[in-house]
Amino acid sequence: MSEPAGLLIEAHISASRLASFFGRSVAYGNGRALVGHVLCQWADFCNGSLVIDHDPASDTLFIAWILNELTTDAVDVMWPVLETLAREMEPAAMASGNISSLLGSVCYETVHIENNTLIRSEEEETPQGEMEHLWGRAMAFWGIGDGMDPEAAEAIDASFFLCDALQAEWPNYVRWRDEERQAQIAAATEADPLCLVDDVYYWDGQVVERHGSPPRDIPFPGADPMTFREAAGFYVDKNHVWQRRLVDATWEYVPVEGAVGADFGYLDDSVSSLFWTDQRRIYAKVEGEIVVLPDVDASEFRKYGQIFGTDGKSVFYNAVRLPLRADRLKTDEFFIWDDEKVFYWDLEVPLSGASFRILSRDGRQFRIADAARELVLTESFDMTTGRTNRTIRPDDA
């Protein structure tokens, strides 16, 4: 089943037993590693796709690992970790979770811990309430909180997706990671290359992506194998951010001019973000390529509402500068307005901002109004063209 999916589980474990769990050794790769180092490495390379949260007040551990592609062996590396967790929990403590499609529409496998034993089943169904609860918690960590589990709402502002104990372990993990990477780089050969991330490999001074079938090597010019990683949907190292571009019918990786990979990431640490930053400049995507927002100071720029951004002087949807007054802004849903103009995403709506209001919403259809008239805005997706269509008409209801 080649589709996005998640492994989500809640377990009851005290802070002291959690610390012991993180210090246990498990089989990993061709050797062994501490559980804490394994989880830190997944967070390091998953870029927001892994959450390890612990609430000491309720002794509740929450794990959410979101996979871009679920295959039969994709989560095999997690089972030794969960088996170790089962052994560290109190005998009477329990855990419950599942592997399911994105947002929990289909459950592929249930996961339980009882009597210090990990139990997996492809036959058992997960109660819908539990599914919604677990996915609600997961989505809240990435700032997608509308209608989600209220217990997870506070997680929307989390600065990082690891619990305090793992954050404290991070410096030790970095030392371990760098020592491991140096040894692996030294041993890499063309016959036995080092996989850096995804389908990107290193040997003999080269960093390349194995692409297509039969595979073709796409080089990353000047890449540093020690710091090469995936960050916020892009490949980066300490000096570069690369984007893939089709040149003369051939894919190439091209550095984004001036972008600093060491500090590159989502503006607000959220995978739902439409903006990126390297702490110097702000970036957005236009037709699949990353571009710099002109005349914007990264230190002053912030997310506004769900999909907009502002530096206090200009207002942006993606890379589009909207003709709005930054000091008179309001937003709701995907609308943004000032005293004069109203926009839905980057579409100008023919209503006055001074009296604009949203009357109702039914899916992607909105009834909207100002003091003079009422309109209906409808959004639809064209499967043939792959484009989103938006129409505005008078409200005749």
C-alpha positions, -999 to +999 in steps of 0.1 A: +000+000+000+020+029-013+004+059+004+009+082+034+001+066+067+009+069+104+019+048+134+002+064+164+002+050+200-005+062+235+012+045+265+012+050+302+047+052+316+063+073+344+091+098+338+116+076+356+107+045+335+107+067+304+143+078+311+152+041+315+135+033+282+155+060+264+187+045+278+181+010+266+200-005+236+182-019+206+192-035+172+195-007+147+210-008+112+240-031+112+246-027+150+229-014+181+220+021+194+203+037+224+166+041+220+170+079+227+195+082+199+173+062+175+143+084+182+164+116+179+177+104+146+142+098+133+132+133+144+164+147+128+156+132+094+118+131+095+114+169+097+082+171+118+069+137+108+078+123+142+062+133+176+075+120+209+055+137+237+053+129+274+029+144+299+043+138+334+011+148+350-008+119+335+023+097+328+012+095+292+036+089+263+024+098+228+042+087+197+031+097+161+053+087+132+039+098+098+053+081+067+051+096+032+048+060+019+037+030+038+052-003+026+052-037+043+086-032+059+085+006+064+079+005+101+100-026+109+126-004+126+100+008+151+091-027+164+123-032+185+117+002+200+081-006+210+091-041+223+116-024+245+089+001+256+066-028+266+093-043+288+100-010+305+063-002+314+047-012+347+031-047+344-004-033+348+002-004+324-013-004+289-008+011+255-031+014+225-026+026+189-027+017+153-012+019+118-037+038+097-041+059+066-037+096+068-063+111+092-074+076+101-098+067+073-085+031+071-069+010+099-043-014+087-031-028+120-038-023+157-010-021+182-014-028+219+008-033+250-005-055+278+014-074+305+047-061+292+040-076+257+036-059+223+005-072+206-001-066+168-032-075+149-044-070+113-079-083+122-090-060+151-108-028+144-098+005+162-128+023+177-136+054+158-133+076+189-098+064+196-088+069+160-101+105+160-084+111+193-049+099+182-050+116+148-063+148+165-033+148+187-009+142+158-024+169+136-024+195+164+014+192+166+016+204+130-008+233+135-037+216+118-061+219+147-096+228+134-121+205+150-093+183+166-092+167+200-094+195+226-068+177+247-043+183+219-050+220+212-021+232+234+003+213+213-002+236+183+023+260+197+050+234+205+084+246+194+097+211+188+082+176+186+103+158+212+096+156+249+120+173+274+140+142+281+148+137+244+156+174+239+181+171+268+196+140+251+200+159+218+236+171+222+247+135+230+228+123+200+246+148+177+280+136+189+270+100+183+254+108+149+286+127+137+309+099+148+287+073+131+285+094+099+323+100+097+330+063+099+303+055+073+317+082+049+352+068+052+340+033+044+317+042+015+326+029-020+309+028-054+301-009-048+288-002-013+277+035-012+264+052+019+227+061+019+225+097+033+187+100+031+159+087+008+176+077-025+206+100-020+240+082-018+276+091-012+309+075-023+343+088-034+335+125-029+302+124-047+266+130-035+240+118-060+203+108-061+195+074-078+166+084-099+143+064-122+145+030-137+170+021-149+186+044-122+204+076-133+227+095-109+217+131-104+245+149-086+243+175-059+272+198-068+294+208-039+273+188-013+288+181+021+280+145+031+285+151+068+256+177+070+234+165+041+198+160+051+162+166+041+147+197+057+112+211+053+107+193+020+141+202+005+175+186+004+201+208+023+236+207+037+253+233+059+258+256+030+231+249+004+195+244-003+188+224-035+157+223-057+151+199-085+146+215-119+139+201-154+167+213-178+166+201-214+143+172-204+168+161-177+163+165-140+191+185-122+196+197-086+203+234-085+213+253-054+190+281-043+211+312-047+220+327-013+200+302+008+218+289+039+210+252+045+222+251+081+194+273+092+168+264+066+133+252+077+096+261+078+088+295+091+067+283+120+080+247+123+048+234+107+045+211+077+014+231+067+034+263+064+035+281+030+067+299+040+103+289+046+133+308+062+170+305+067+168+332+094+180+358+069+154+357+041+118+344+037+110+320+009+078+308-008+070+284-037+060+295-072+052+267-097+072+242-076+103+264-073+114+283-042+117+321-045+127+349-021+101+374-009+116+407-019+124+435+006+113+413+036+134+411+068+131+375+081+133+388+117+102+408+112+081+383+092+055+361+109+026+339+099-008+356+100-039+334+102-038+300+085-020+308+052-008+344+051+023+362+063+033+398+071+063+418+082+042+446+095+045+465+062+034+441+035+010+412+034+017+379+015-002+349+003+026+326-008+048+348-030+019+371-039+020+405-022-016+415-014-026+452-016-038+453+020-028+475+049-008+455+073-019+476+103-056+470+096-057+433+090-083+407+099-085+371+089-110+341+092-108+308+075-089+315+042-101+351+040-081+382+048-091+418+047-085+454+058-109+483+058-112+484+020-104+451+003-112+414+009-092+384-004-099+346-004-064+331-007-051+355-034-085+360-051-099+395-046-136+394-035-158+423-046-169+433-011-159+461+013-136+451+041-151+476+065-183+456+068-172+421+056-185+390+073-188+353+067-224+342+070-220+304+067-199+277+053-208+244+037-177+225+027-159+247+003-189+270-003-191+302+016-219+327+020-203+361+025-215+397+027-208+433+034-233+460+042-245+463+006-249+427-007-245+390-002-224+366-023-217+329-026-180+318-032-175+283-043-142+264-047-138+232-067-109+210-079-107+201-116-093+166-119-085+170-156-064+201-153-053+197-117-063+233-110-085+248-083-115+268-096-132+296-076-164+312-086-183+341-070-220+348-077-248+368-061-266+349-033-301+342-047-312+321-018 
